[in-house]
Structure formats: structure tokens, C-alpha cells
Amino acid sequence: MSEMPDTSPEGASLHAPVARLLRPLVRLFVARGITFPALINLLRELYVNVAEYDFALPGKEQTDSRVSLLTGIHRKEVRRLRGAGAPVSAVPAVVSRTSRIIARWLADPHFTDGQGRPLPLPRAGEDGEVSFESLVSGVTRDLRPRAVLDEWLDRGLALLDPQGRIVLAEAAYVPKGGGEPQLYYFGRNLHDHIAASVANIMGEAPRFLERAVHYDGLSAELARHLERRAREIAMEALAQANREAHAACATDPGGDHRWNFGLYVYAEEAPPRRAPQGSGDAA
């Protein structure tokens, strides 16, 4: 069976939005040395994996021929690539541990002030007293709080104030530098945003909330102002969601589901449009 380059009419309608979606990713690929042949190999593996696991017919064994038909990839290649199992996105240990400690510091009323801001914490305290030691030990006992503190100070996630108390740094909210934590959340958050949009397109009715407020034709000053204000609103919403989720988890029996609530803010200099200045929309 030969490669099949043809695209269905439904697929053709996706060309423009997919090209726009992929453009910033291609910029990242080129910057990070992911060549076009390397990307093709990755896409080939993903096409086979998705067809094998997401498009299997109930009660029927998925065949090489059907995967080849769905993907346009030759059966020999399908046979070689099948059976690898659905990809699992493992959470790096440092990401899981750090995110859980920060989430508690931002949500637990014992570690926040009246406005929900994280309190400066002494290194240690007596039994039951609020401290960095009690914060960490309440999440994990596999690591010494001093080791966690040394790591956070080195990474800029925490600072020491003049009183020697530990302060959560702004850097702790958003991993930076293209390291493992940032790249993990890059994959996770973009996956979930795209997955929500795809589910809404493929379903009979929108299942997930996926909306944005956008204005074009703005001055640079107003764009900067709206970006700053949007950050404030977003952080307030994230903090509230984190507090409620943290409190609810205390009585939840646990299970195999996960939940993600995300926000993004973006602004750029864009070519002028014919729409009236200041025109806006929510979609």
C-alpha cells in the first residue's frame, strides 16, 4: 500500500488553523535543533499510536491494514511502530514535589495571610507551629526540609528576608529557563488546552470551557496596561481555584481522575486589520 497524501474536505478546512497553531512550535523546534526529518519521525510514531489506541473498533482487534488506512502510513512501517503502548507523560520527581509544596503554601490557610498571600515562614518551629519545616513535612517525609530549602534557594524559588524567614519568590509561580520543570508544564498545559478544544470540535456540544477575550487595533500603551491587568485577574482566579481544590482534597477519597484549570495572557504587535479601532470579542 502506498503513501496517501490526499486530505479529506474536512481535513482541508483545518489547514489554516493548524498552520497558525504550529507556527510558534516550529519556531521552537528550529531554535532547539529539532529538524524536519526528526519531526517527521515523531509524527509518524504518533499517528500510528493514536490510530492504534484511539480509533480501535469496539470488540475488534486493530489491524495493521486499518491503521495504515487511517494514517496513510505504509503497512511495513505500521507493523514496525505498533505495540509501543500509549505514551505516558511521567511527572518528573522534582516537579511533582515542588508543585505540591508550593500549592500548599498558596492554599492552606495556616500558611497564608488574610488576603490569601503566602506567609514568610521561619525555618523551623515547635510541634504544631507554622514553619517551612512543617510545610514540607506535611507534603513529603522522604526529604529533609533543609535539603528542599537549599534547592529552592539555589533555584531562586525562595528568598530569605532580613529576619531570616523564608519567602516564596515570584519565580516559584512560573518555572523559567527552559529546564525540566518548564518543559514539563509546556507539554502538559498545551496538551490540555488543545485537548479541550479538540473535544469541543469533535463532540456534539462543547464539553469544556475554552474562551478568550481579545481586542485588536490597540495602542502599545493600552496593550501593556491590559496585559498587566489581565495578569492580576488571572492570578486572583488561579489562587481562588487552588484554595478551593486544596480544601476539597482533604475529604476526597481519591481516584483515577485529574483536573486542570489554566489561563494564559498574550499580546503582540500585529498587522493592522480593517476592524474599527478598539473592536473586541469574546470567543
C-alpha positions as CSV (number, residue, x, y, z in Angstrom):
1,M,0.0,0.0,0.0
2,S,1.5,3.4,-1.0
3,E,1.5,6.6,1.0
4,M,-1.7,8.5,0.6
5,P,-1.2,12.3,0.6
6,D,-4.8,13.2,-0.1
7,T,-6.7,15.1,2.5
8,S,-10.5,14.9,3.1
9,P,-12.5,18.1,2.7
10,E,-13.0,18.2,6.5
11,G,-9.2,17.9,6.9
12,A,-8.6,20.6,4.3
13,S,-10.6,23.0,6.4
14,L,-8.1,22.5,9.3
15,H,-5.1,23.6,7.2
16,A,-5.2,27.3,8.1
17,P,-5.8,27.0,11.8
18,V,-3.3,24.1,12.2
19,A,-0.7,26.2,10.3
20,R,-1.3,29.0,12.7
21,L,-1.2,26.7,15.7
22,L,2.1,25.1,14.6
23,R,4.0,28.2,13.7
24,P,5.2,29.1,17.2
25,L,6.0,25.4,17.8
26,V,8.1,25.3,14.6
27,R,10.0,28.4,15.8
28,L,10.8,26.5,19.0
29,F,11.8,23.3,17.0
30,V,14.2,25.3,14.8
31,A,15.6,27.1,17.8
32,R,16.1,23.9,19.8
33,G,17.5,21.9,16.8
34,I,14.6,19.6,16.1
35,T,15.0,19.2,12.3
36,F,12.2,18.5,9.9
37,P,13.2,14.8,9.4
38,A,13.3,14.3,13.2
39,L,9.8,15.8,13.5
40,I,8.5,13.6,10.7
41,N,9.7,10.5,12.6
42,L,8.0,11.7,15.7
43,L,4.7,12.4,13.9
44,R,4.8,9.0,12.2
45,E,5.1,7.3,15.6
46,L,2.3,9.5,17.0
47,Y,0.0,8.8,14.0
48,V,0.4,5.1,14.4
49,N,-0.1,5.3,18.2
50,V,-3.2,7.4,18.0
51,A,-4.8,5.3,15.3
52,E,-4.0,2.1,17.2
53,Y,-5.3,3.2,20.6
54,D,-7.8,6.0,20.0
55,F,-9.6,4.6,16.9
56,A,-9.9,0.9,17.6
57,L,-13.4,-0.5,16.9
58,P,-15.2,-1.9,20.0
59,G,-14.8,-5.7,20.2
60,K,-12.4,-5.9,17.2
61,E,-8.7,-6.2,17.1
62,Q,-7.0,-3.3,15.5
63,T,-5.2,-4.4,12.3
64,D,-2.1,-3.1,10.5
65,S,-4.2,-2.6,7.4
66,R,-6.8,-0.4,9.3
67,V,-4.1,1.6,11.0
68,S,-2.4,2.1,7.6
69,L,-5.8,3.2,6.1
70,L,-6.4,5.7,8.9
71,T,-2.9,7.2,8.8
72,G,-1.7,6.8,5.2
73,I,1.5,5.2,6.5
74,H,2.7,2.0,4.8
75,R,1.8,-1.3,6.5
76,K,5.5,-2.2,6.9
77,E,6.1,1.0,8.8
78,V,2.9,0.5,10.8
79,R,4.0,-3.1,11.7
80,R,7.4,-1.7,12.9
81,L,5.9,1.1,15.0
82,R,2.9,-0.7,16.6
83,G,2.9,-2.1,20.1
84,A,4.9,0.6,21.8
85,G,2.0,1.4,24.1
86,A,0.2,4.7,24.6
87,P,2.7,7.3,25.6
88,V,2.8,8.1,29.3
89,S,3.7,11.6,30.5
90,A,5.6,10.9,33.7
91,V,5.8,13.8,36.1
92,P,9.5,14.5,37.0
93,A,10.0,14.0,40.7
94,V,11.3,17.5,41.2
95,V,8.2,18.9,39.5
96,S,5.7,16.9,41.5
97,R,7.4,17.5,44.8
98,T,7.9,21.3,44.3
99,S,4.4,21.9,42.8
100,R,2.7,20.1,45.8
101,I,4.7,22.1,48.3
102,I,4.0,25.4,46.6
103,A,0.3,24.6,46.1
104,R,0.0,24.0,49.9
105,W,1.9,27.2,50.7
106,L,-0.5,29.2,48.5
107,A,-3.7,27.4,49.6
108,D,-3.5,26.2,53.2
109,P,-4.9,29.0,55.5
110,H,-2.2,28.1,58.0
111,F,0.4,29.3,55.6
112,T,-1.4,32.3,54.1
113,D,-2.4,35.7,55.4
114,G,-5.9,37.2,55.4
115,Q,-5.6,38.1,51.8
116,G,-4.5,34.6,50.8
117,R,-0.9,35.6,50.2
118,P,1.9,33.1,51.3
119,L,3.3,34.0,54.7
120,P,7.0,34.4,55.3
121,L,8.0,31.2,57.2
122,P,10.6,30.6,59.9
123,R,12.9,27.7,59.1
124,A,11.6,25.5,62.0
125,G,9.2,25.7,64.9
126,E,7.9,23.7,67.8
127,D,5.4,20.9,67.2
128,G,2.3,22.3,65.5
129,E,3.8,25.7,64.8
130,V,3.8,27.1,61.2
131,S,7.2,26.8,59.6
132,F,8.9,25.8,56.4
133,E,9.8,22.5,58.1
134,S,6.1,21.8,58.9
135,L,5.1,22.9,55.3
136,V,7.4,20.4,53.7
137,S,6.9,17.6,56.1
138,G,3.1,17.9,55.6
139,V,3.6,17.1,51.9
140,T,6.5,14.6,52.0
141,R,8.7,12.9,54.6
142,D,11.0,11.4,52.1
143,L,13.2,14.6,52.0
144,R,14.7,16.7,54.7
145,P,13.2,20.3,54.7
146,R,16.7,21.7,54.8
147,A,17.5,19.9,51.5
148,V,14.4,21.3,49.9
149,L,15.2,24.8,51.2
150,D,18.8,24.6,49.8
151,E,17.5,23.5,46.5
152,W,14.9,26.3,46.4
153,L,17.3,29.0,47.4
154,D,19.7,27.8,44.7
155,R,16.9,27.8,42.0
156,G,15.6,31.2,43.1
157,L,12.2,29.7,44.2
158,A,12.6,31.1,47.7
159,L,14.4,34.0,49.3
160,L,15.4,34.9,52.9
161,D,14.1,38.2,54.3
162,P,16.0,40.4,56.7
163,Q,14.5,38.5,59.6
164,G,15.9,35.2,58.2
165,R,12.4,34.0,57.3
166,I,11.8,32.1,54.1
167,V,9.8,33.9,51.4
168,L,8.2,32.4,48.3
169,A,9.7,34.1,45.3
170,E,7.7,35.1,42.2
171,A,9.9,32.7,40.2
172,A,8.2,29.8,42.0
173,Y,4.9,30.5,40.2
174,V,6.3,30.1,36.7
175,P,9.3,27.8,36.1
176,K,11.8,29.6,33.8
177,G,14.9,28.9,31.7
178,G,13.7,26.1,29.5
179,G,14.7,23.5,32.1
180,E,12.9,20.3,33.0
181,P,10.1,21.8,35.1
182,Q,9.2,24.5,32.5
183,L,9.3,22.0,29.6
184,Y,7.1,19.5,31.6
185,Y,4.4,22.2,32.1
186,F,4.8,23.4,28.5
187,G,3.8,19.9,27.3
188,R,1.1,19.4,30.0
189,N,-0.7,22.7,29.7
190,L,-0.6,23.0,25.9
191,H,-1.8,19.4,25.7
192,D,-4.8,20.1,28.0
193,H,-5.7,23.3,26.2
194,I,-5.6,21.7,22.8
195,A,-7.3,18.5,24.1
196,A,-10.2,20.7,25.4
197,S,-10.6,22.5,22.1
198,V,-10.4,19.2,20.1
199,A,-13.0,17.6,22.4
200,N,-15.3,20.6,21.7
201,I,-14.8,20.3,17.9
202,M,-15.4,16.6,17.8
203,G,-18.3,16.4,20.2
204,E,-21.9,17.2,19.5
205,A,-21.8,20.1,22.0
206,P,-19.0,21.9,23.7
207,R,-17.9,20.0,26.7
208,F,-15.1,22.2,28.2
209,L,-14.9,25.9,28.9
210,E,-12.4,27.3,26.4
211,R,-12.9,31.0,25.9
212,A,-10.8,34.2,25.3
213,V,-11.4,37.9,25.3
214,H,-9.4,39.7,22.5
215,Y,-9.1,43.2,21.2
216,D,-7.3,44.4,18.1
217,G,-6.1,47.8,16.9
218,L,-4.8,48.9,20.3
219,S,-2.0,51.3,21.2
220,A,1.1,49.8,22.7
221,E,0.4,51.6,26.0
222,L,-3.1,50.2,26.3
223,A,-1.9,46.7,25.3
224,R,0.7,46.8,28.1
225,H,-1.9,48.0,30.6
226,L,-4.4,45.3,29.6
227,E,-1.7,42.7,29.9
228,R,-0.7,43.8,33.4
229,R,-4.4,43.9,34.5
230,A,-5.1,40.5,32.9
231,R,-2.2,39.0,34.9
232,E,-3.7,40.4,38.1
233,I,-7.1,39.0,37.3
234,A,-5.7,35.6,36.3
235,M,-3.6,35.2,39.4
236,E,-6.6,36.0,41.6
237,A,-8.6,33.3,39.8
238,L,-5.8,30.8,40.0
239,A,-5.3,31.4,43.7
240,Q,-9.0,31.0,44.4
241,A,-9.2,27.8,42.4
242,N,-6.2,26.4,44.2
243,R,-7.6,27.2,47.6
244,E,-10.9,25.5,46.9
245,A,-9.3,22.5,45.3
246,H,-6.8,22.1,48.2
247,A,-9.6,22.3,50.8
248,A,-11.8,19.8,48.8
249,C,-8.9,17.3,48.5
250,A,-8.9,16.9,52.3
251,T,-12.1,14.9,52.3
252,D,-11.9,13.4,48.8
253,P,-11.5,9.5,48.8
254,G,-9.2,9.7,45.7
255,G,-9.5,8.1,42.3
256,D,-8.1,8.0,38.8
257,H,-9.3,11.4,37.5
258,R,-7.3,14.6,37.1
259,W,-8.4,18.2,36.7
260,N,-6.6,21.3,35.2
261,F,-7.6,24.9,35.3
262,G,-5.4,27.1,33.2
263,L,-5.2,30.7,32.0
264,Y,-2.9,32.5,29.6
265,V,-2.3,36.1,28.6
266,Y,-0.7,37.1,25.3
267,A,-0.1,40.3,23.5
268,E,2.0,41.2,20.4
269,E,2.4,43.8,17.7
270,A,0.2,42.7,14.9
271,P,-0.5,43.9,11.4
272,P,-3.4,46.3,11.3
273,R,-6.9,45.0,10.5
274,R,-9.8,46.6,8.9
275,A,-11.9,46.3,12.0
276,P,-12.6,49.6,13.8
277,Q,-10.1,50.6,16.4
278,G,-10.7,49.1,19.8
279,S,-13.0,46.4,18.5
280,G,-13.2,43.4,20.7
281,D,-14.7,40.0,21.0
282,A,-15.0,37.0,23.4
283,A,-14.8,33.6,21.9
